Amino acid sequence: MGVLPAIESLPNLYTVFAQPPESRAKTEDRERAQATAHSNPLNTAWQFVGPSQIANLNYGTVTGRVTSIAIDPADATGNTVYVGTTGGGVWKSINAAGAVTNVRFIPLTDTLPVFSVNAGTAAIPSLSIGALSVSNTSGTDVLLAGTGDPNDAADSYYGEGILRSVDGGNTWTLVQQASDGVAGNHTFAGLSVAGFAWSSTTPGLVVAALSQSAEGVLVNAADSNYSVMGLYYSTNAGVSWQMGLVLDGSQVVQRPIPGGGPGNAATAVVWNPVRKMFYAALRFHGYYSSADGISWTRLTQQPGTRLTTTACPTNPNGVGNTTCPIYRGALATQPITGDTFAMTVDMNNLDQGLYQDVCMLTGTSCSTASIAFGKKLSSIQLELGNGSTGIAQGDYNLSLAAVSSGIDTLLFAGTVDLYRCSVSAGCVLRNTTNAQNGCNAPAKVSPAQHAIAVLANAGTGGTQPLLYLGNDGGLWR
C-alpha cells in the first residue's frame, strides 16, 4: 500500500476515490483553479508538502523515501505534481504549490489491475518507483512511471517494468519488456528505472535508463540473460520499447542480440532541447550522446580527466571495467541556454568532479558546437573533508538540476544535503539544508536528496523558480 496521508485528510482521500474518473477529473479541475501560485523567496523556510505520515523530532512531519518527482508541464503554476516513492508507489497532487496546510496527495498505484493474474501478466506487484516523467510531445498527456529503485540501498527493491498512463494516473498499462525483433524480448523484470528523457523534436520519442536495484542483486531477481541494463527507446510515447545500440568507436558496448545480459547500468539520461541531443551516463563506461535515442556514441571529451578509454576499456558486449571511475553519474541541462552539467562518483563514492559544458563560456549558443565538458566547477563543498574526497552516500543520493533565472543559471546538487550556486557568480556551492549539522542553522529538511524538480518563473510573482525536493523524509518545497 502507499504511505497513508495524515488522518485529517482521509475523508477527502476517500471522497476522491469514491468518485468515477470523470467526476474525479472535475474535482481536480476545481481544486487546481482554487490553488494559488507558490511564493517562496530565499529568506523563506523550507516547507514540507507531503504525503504526510508521522512526526519526527529532527525534521518535523515526514513520509518516507521519495525517489522521483515530475511537475506536469501543462500546469504553469506548478500545482500538478507526481511523486514516486520507494515503497508507496506513485502519488499525485493538484495543489502542491498552494498553501501548505491545504496541499493534498492521493495514491495512484496502490491496487492496479495490470498486476493481476486476470491481466495476463506474470508480474509481481511493484510499488517501488525509480523514475517519473510527464510529456505532451506526442499530442497526448503521457505519464511514465519506471518501477524499481536504482538507489544503492538494501531496501531499494526491484521493479517489474514501465507503467504508462494517459489519463493522469487514473488507469495504467504495464510494459514488461523490450521487443527487439530477431534479438528476442529483453525483460525489465528484476531491474530498476533511473530516468526518462523525451525528445522535443520527434513526437513520441522517449529514452529510458535501465539500472539495477541493490535488493534485486541480493536475491538474483534479474534474469541473467534477458534482463539487460542499459539504454532503451520508444518511438510511440512508451507503448513499446526497444534496446539501443551503444558504441565506443567501432566497439559495441550494447546491442540488441539474443540474450545479451547483464548489460551496463544507465544511471542518468537527459534531453538537451537546444543541442537536440540525448545524453546518458553508463556505469563503468562513461558518458554518451545520441540524436535519435537509438544509436549512442561515447563523448570525445568526458566530464573528468580520468574517464579515459584506457581506464574505461570497452569489454565488447559485456559489463564495463571497474577501473573506470564512474559508478554513478548525474546529468542536468539548462533548457534555455542548452548548457549541460555532469557530476560523477566512482565505486568508492570518491568525487570525480562537477563539470560544465563550455559552449556558453566560449560563444553565444550551444546549438551548433559539439559538447565539451571543459569547465570544472568546485565540488569540494560536497565532499566529506578531512582529506577525504568522498561524497557521502554518493551511490545512494546523487541528483542534479539546472534552471534559468533571468540571465543566470542556478545549479542544484543533491547529496546528503541540497547545494545551490549561481553559475554567473562563479558557482560557489552553498548548503541550503544542513540536515546533519545542528550547529549551522539546520533547515529541518530530511537528508539524502534523491530527486530535484524545478519550474522556472513560477514563484514570487512569476519571477523565481519553484523547486521541489524529494528525499528520505518525503517532499519539500
N, C-alpha and C positions, 0 to 999 in steps of 0.2 A: 504494500500500500504506500501511497505517497505520504509525506510527513504532514500531519494534521495541522490546520491553522489554529489560531487562538480560539478559545472556547466562545468568546463573544461573536466571532464571525461565522460560527457553524450554521445558524439559521439562514444567513444569506447564501452560504455554500449549498445547503440542501435545496433552497428555493430555486437557485440557478439550475441544479442538476435535475430537478423535478420537471423542468420545462422541456418541451421538444426543441430541437436545434433551431427552428425558425424563431420561436419565442425567445430563446436564449440570445440569439443574434440581435433582436430588438432591444433586449435588456442591455446588452453590451454597447449598442449604439448610443442609448440614452446615458449610460454611465460615462462613456467616453466623452460625450458632449458636456457633461457636468464637471469633468475633471479639469482642473486648472493647470496651466503650464508651470513647471517647477522653477523656482527662483532660488539659487544657492550660490552666492559669491564665495570667494576663497576664505573669507573670515567666518563662514557658517560651518557649524559642526557637521561631521558625517552623520547620515541618517540611515537607520536600519529600516528596510521596507518589506522584509518577509521572505518567504512564507513563514509566519510566526509559529513558535512551538514552546520553548522553555526560556526561563530567565537564567542568566549566567552572571556570576558575581563580577567577572572581569570585563565582559563585553556587552552586558545588558541582555536583551532578547536575542536569541539565536535559533537557528533552524537545523542546520546540518550542511554538508558539503554541496555547494553549488559549483558545478563544473563548466557550465557554458551559459551564455546569455545571447539572446537575439532581440534587437529592437526592430519592430515592424517598420520598414522604410516607408510604408504608405501613411504612417501616422507621424506627422511632423512635430507633434508635441512631445513625443517620446513616452506617451502613456501606455501604448500597447507593447508589452514586453513578455517574452517567453524565457523561462529559465529551465535548465536541465540539471538534475541532481544525481548524485552518485548512487542513491538507492531509493529515490522517491519519484522517479520518472520526470515528466515534463509538466510544468505549471505555467499558467497564463494570468497576466493582469492587464486590464484595460484602463486602469487609472494609476499606474505606477509612478507617474510624475506629479500627481496631485498631493493634497495634504496627507502627511504620513499616517495620521490616525485613521484615514479612510481607505488607504491602499488595501486591496484585496486580491489574493491569488486563488485560483481554482486549479485542482489537478486534472490533467487531461488524459492520463495513461494508466490510471490505477487498474482498470479492467478493460482489456482490449480483445474484441472478437478475433483479431488477426493472430493472436497467440493460442487460440483454442484449437482443439482437435478437429472440430467441425469446419474450421477454416482451411483444413488440409495441410497445415504446417506441422513440421516436426520440431518447432522452436520451443525452447524453454522461455517462459515469460521473463522479460528483462526490463527492470526499472532503473537500470544503470545507464545514464546518458553521458556521452563524451563530447558531443558537438551538436549545435543547433544553428539553423540558418533559415532566413525568410527571404524570398525573392519574388519579383513580378516580371522578370526579364522574358518569360515565355508567354506573357499575356494573362496568366493566371497566378493568383497568390499561392505560392508553394512553400510549405513548411517542412523542412527535413530535420529529423532527429536521429543522430547516429548513436546506436546503443553500444555500451561498453565504455568503461572509464580508463583512459590512457595514462592517468596519473599513477606514478610508480609507488603504490601502497598495497599492503596485504589485503585491504578491503576494496581495492579497485577491481570490480567484478567485470567479467567478460560480457560481450553482447551477443545478439542473435541476428544483427542485420541493420538495415536503414529503414526507419519509419518515415512515411510520407503522408501529408495531409494537404488537401486543397480547400478546406473549409474552416481554417483557423484552429484546427486541433479537435474538432468535434468527432471526426471519424478518421481512421488511419488505414493505410495499406503497409505491408511489410515486405521489403526486398531482402531476401536471404542470401543472394549470391550474384556474382557477375556471370553473364552469359557470354563466353568467349569463343563461340563457334567451334571450329575443329579442335581448339585447345581445351574444350570442355567447360565445365562450370567451376568457378572458384568460390567456395562458400565464405561468407562473412562470419559464420558461427565461430565463437571462441576468440574473436578479435575485438578491437575497440576502434571507435572513430575519433580521430584527433581534430578534424576540421573539415569545413566545406568552403569552396570558393566558386562564385558564379561569374561567368563572362558577362560583360556589359555590351559586347558587340555581337555575340552569337546567341540568339534567343534559345533558352533551354539547355545551354551548355554549363555543366557544373562538374567540379572535381572534388573527390573525397580522399582524405588522407587516412589510410587504414594503419593502425598501430596495434600494440598488444596491451593486454591488461596484466598486472602483476599476479592477480589471483588466478587468471586464466592459465598463466605459465605454471603456477604451482600445481594445478590439477590437470594439466595437459588437455585443456578444453579445446584447443585448436587442432584440426586435422593436420597431421604432419605433411601431407602432400597438397591438400586442396584449400586449406585456409592460408592464403598468401597475403602477407602485409605488403603495403606499398601504395601506389597512386592509381586510382580508378576514375573513370569519367563517365558521364551520362550526357547524351545529346537530346534527351526528351524530358528534361527537368526532373530527373530522378526516378522515372518509371522503370528504367532498366539501366544496367551498368556494365562496363567493360574494363578490363585491365589495360593500363597504359604501357607504353614502350619507353624504357629509360636507358639512355646510353651515356657511357664515358668515352667520348670519341667514337671509335668503331666497336668498342667493347660493350656487350649487353649487361646491364645491371638488372633489368626487369623486363620480361616479355611474357605474353600470354601463351604458354606452352602447356601441354598436358602435365598435370601435377604442378610442379614449379615451386612448391613450398620450400622454406617458410617465408621467404621474402625479406624485405627490409622495412622496418617501422618508419612510416612517414609521420613526423611529429608536428608539422605545420604546413599549411598551404594558404596562399592569398592570391587575389587578382589585383593587378595594377591597372586601373582604368585609363591612365594617361599613356603608359607604355603599351597597353593592350597585351599584357603577358601574365601568365601564371608563374608563381614562384613557390618552391617547396623545399623542405628540409628532410633529408633521409639519414637515418641513424647509421653511423659508421661509414658514410659515403660523402656527404656534403650537401651543397645547395644546387638546385636545378631550376630550369626555366622551360616554359612551353607556351607557344602561341595558341594551340588548339586543345590543350589538355590531353592529347593522345600521345604525342611524341615529346620526350623530355631530353634535354642535354645538360651536361654539367656546366655551371658557370665558370667562365675563364678566370675571373677574379673572385675568389671566395671571401666571405667576411671573416678573415682570420688568416694569419701567415702560416699557421700550422696545418691548415686544411689542404695539403698538397697531395698530388697523386702518388707520391712516394709513401706518405703516411696513410693514405687512403686508397690502397690498391683496389681494383675493381672486383676481383673474385667473380668472374663471369657466372651469371645465373645463380649466384649464391649470396649468403649474407656478407655484409661488409666486414672489414677487419677491425678488431677492437683497438688497434694502434691509431685509428682515425679519431681525432679528438672532437667528435660530435655525437653525444648520446641523445641530447635533446636540443633542438633548435626552435626558436620562436621568431616570427616574422610579423611586420606591420607595414602598411602602405598608407601614406597620406593621400587621400583621394583627389585633392585639388592640384597639388604640385606634382604628384607622381613619385615623390621621394619614398624610398624604401629603407627599412631598418631591420637588422638581424641581431639576435642575441643567442649565444651558444654556451652550453656546458658539456664537459666530457663525462665519461662513465664514472669518474670520481667526484663529480659536481664541481670541478675546477672551472673557473671563469675563463672562457676563451674569447671574450671581448664582445662589446656592443658596437656595432658598425652602422654607418650611414652611407647610403648611396651618394656619390659625389656629383650627380648630374646638376643639381641646383646650386652647387658650390662653384661650378665652372661655366654655367650657362643659364639660360632663362627657361628651358623646357627639358623635361625628361622623356619626351615623346619619340625622339629620334636616336639618342645615344644608347649604346649598349650599357647594361647595368654594370657598375663597378663599385664595390664596397671599399672605397679608398679612404674613408674618413673614420678613424677610430675615436669613439666618444668615451669619456671617462666612465668606467663602471665600478670604480673602487668602492663607491658608496654601497654597492650591492654585496660586497664581499664580507667574509667573516672577520677579517683583520687579524692583528697579532701575527703577521707573517703568513697567514693563510689566504690564498686567492679563491677559496671555495665559496660558492653561493649556497647558502643553507637550503637543503631540500630542493636543489635545482631540478632534479629529476621528477619531483613531485609538484612543485609550484613554480612555473615559469611562464609568464604571459607578457604580451607587448601590444601597445596600441598607439596610433598616431592620429591626430586630428588637427584640422586647420582652426586657427583662432586669429581672425583679422589677417595680417600679413605674416603671422608667425605660425610655427608648428609646435604643438605641445606633444611631448612624448611621455608615455606612461609605461613603466616597467614594474611588473608584479613578481615578487619573490615571496618571502615570508611577509614582507610589508609591501605597500604600494609606493613607488617613487615617481616623481614628476619633474620634468625640466622643460624650459623654453629653448628651442633649438637656436633661435636668433640671438639668444643671450649666452650661447656657448654650451648649453645643455649640461648644467651642473645639477645632478640629480638630488632631489630633496625628498626625505622620508615624510610622507603625508599621513601615516597611520601609527607608527611606533607601537605596534601591537605588543611587543615583548620588552619594551623599555619604559618601565613605570616612572623613571626619573626625568623623562623628556617629553612631557605633555602628550601622553597616550591619547589617541583619538577614540578609544573604546571600539575599535574595529577588530574583528576576529582575524587571526593570522592565516597565512597560506593562501595567496591570491592566485586563483586558477583562471579567472575569466574577467575581461575588461570589455565593456561595450560603451562607445562614446557617440553621441549625436551632436554635431556642430550646430551652433546658433539656436539652441533650444531653451537655455536658462537665462535668467536675469534680463527679461525684455527681449529675448531672442538674440542676444549678443555673445553669450558664453556657452561653452559646451556643457552638455548634460552627461554625466558619467555614472554608469552602473558597475559595481564591483562584486564579483562572486568569489567566495572563499569558504573556509571550513565551517563558518558560522552562519552562512546564508547570503543574502543580497543586501548590499549597502548602496547608498546614493550620495 
